[in-house]
Amino acid sequence: MSITVDIDSNSGFCAGVIRAIGKAEEFLDGTAGNGKKLFSLGAIVHNDAELKRLEDKGLVCIDRDDLDDMLDADGENLLIRAHGEPPQTYTKARAHGFTVVDCTCPVVLKLQKSIREAYAALRDRNGQIVIFGKPGHAEVLGLIGQVEGNAVVIEDMRMLVDAVAAGSIDLRRPVEIFSQTTKSPAEYASVCARLEQMMADANELSVERFKGTRMFVRHNTICSQVATRHAKLSAFAVEHDIVIFVSGKSSSNGKVLCERCKSLNIRTYHIDSPDELRKEWFRPDDKAGVCGAASTPKWLLEDVAAEIRSYNDK
């Protein structure tokens, strides 16, 4: 057996996650902060191995219930991760005595600002905000909070059709649609095209004439790093005999990217650590590709690649 292994150069932490982890390490190493503990509201990254590394340094992850119970934090530090949070989270954290360390990704901050401005402008037009994203996802919850909860969240075409059928989306009212920053550009484009066509039909106009009404506005809010990642990952998947996709199973970005790989290379396997590898997946002279999500650390990709290369010696 002589397997060659390539690590995808475009995989690994996105800029927002790198920024958040870097800031956390400054507090954990004592080079920043006030000498108090660092809490993270939710997992700072959807990767168990990296999360354990940070927890071993002293990071304490809490959830919203914990935040409600901690009524006197006495200046302890609370990190807001790259996904962002609704405005009320900041208010509550400060009221409970936390020092807020805001690590919201700049791309998400820009999206939050855009959705607030659109919501304010749509009030006078009886318009609606639609968010293309995963219901319950931290970033989506943060976006809903920017518009006082007045948004319809759809994750796929089926949810779009159901929302229209239920009247949650009124095709005769103006709509502005935004996407979670880590969603698939192709899926977002398809959902937007379908919604625009449905609105045009409901208003008895051709799509071309309907565009001129400005009743439907699509905002391009998918992170550019994520958008280009899909095309580059597609090429990577096709170029290899077998693809090992490494990410936490709870990573939304990971699920989307892994499915993209599987659609192009049936021999795609989703793992979150080298322990999950199986030698029987590999064939002699395979050209193996190791890649991951925006929440996958480079060191983990290297560990997986090293384990695969070790099969050549066994």
Secondary structure, 3 states (H helix, E strand, C coil): CCCEEEECCCCCCCHHHHHHHHHHHHHHCCCCCCCCCEEEECCCCCCHHHHHHHHHHCCEEECHHHHHHCCCCCCCEEEECCCCCCHHHHHHHHHCCCEEEECCCHHHHHHHHHHHHHHHHHHCCCCEEEEECCCCCHHHHHHHHHCCCCCEEECCHHHHHHHHHCCCCCCCCCEEEEECCCCCHHHHHHHHHHHHHHHHHHCCCCHHHHHCCCCEEECCCCCHHHHHHHHHHHHHHHHCCEEEEECCCCCHHHHHHHHHHHHHCCCEEEECCHHHCCHHHCCCCCEEEEEECCCCCHHHHHHHHHHHHHHHHC
